[in-house]
Amino acid sequence: MRISDKDALVLVDIQRDFCPGGALAVSDGDAVVPVANRLMATGRFGVVVATQDWHPPGHISFASAHPGKTAFEAVDAPYGRQTLYPDHCVHGTPGAELHPDLATTPIEMIVRKGYRQAVDSYSAFQENDRSTVTGLAGYLKERGVARVFLAGLAADVCVFFSAMDARAAGFETVFVTDATRGVDRDGSNARTRADMAAAGIVLAESAALVG
């Protein structure tokens, strides 16, 4: 698979809080960093974008904002069921920073999401109310991007939703399997991969891209 300047690499939420030692760590999450760096080092992508969860204190997704609730319970939000999490990626805190070993020089834009108090945001393209867009799709289209490659954390949550939304926005979409790590709650890794394949998303290893 040949990368071209019509391709974009979207690095989803490669942040301290999602890596080992963080507030909402994904097992082996920091293993995505060298793979992401190798992809960027090819110099072949026309656009490289990163996203950051960027929550205010007391965000709707925090269990601490719902008395009597604990992490990974769910509540009814105006836009549907909302899973609750430990406080994480609070803007301006070390946990919200990109992983320190991630090569940031090639990143030309950072999309911050989940910064509205009353709505969570998994996808790089659209918030969880499924109507508020981030503007990323428009930016990529204006840059002439035809295909989007996804990497980052977590594979079965934010990377999954980003990949599905990229495909729905009309982009050819590639999920880089070894550049992601998942939570894998109740078989969610296998389930989301099957959903992506059914949507026409290509699942590929980085070795097929950087050779």
Helices and strands as residue ranges (DSSP letters): E 7-12, G 16-18, G 29-31, H 32-41, E 47-53, G 63-65, E 74-77, E 80-83, G 94-96, E 109-113, H 136-142, E 147-153, H 158-168, E 172-181, G 185-187, H 188-198, E 202-204, H 207-210
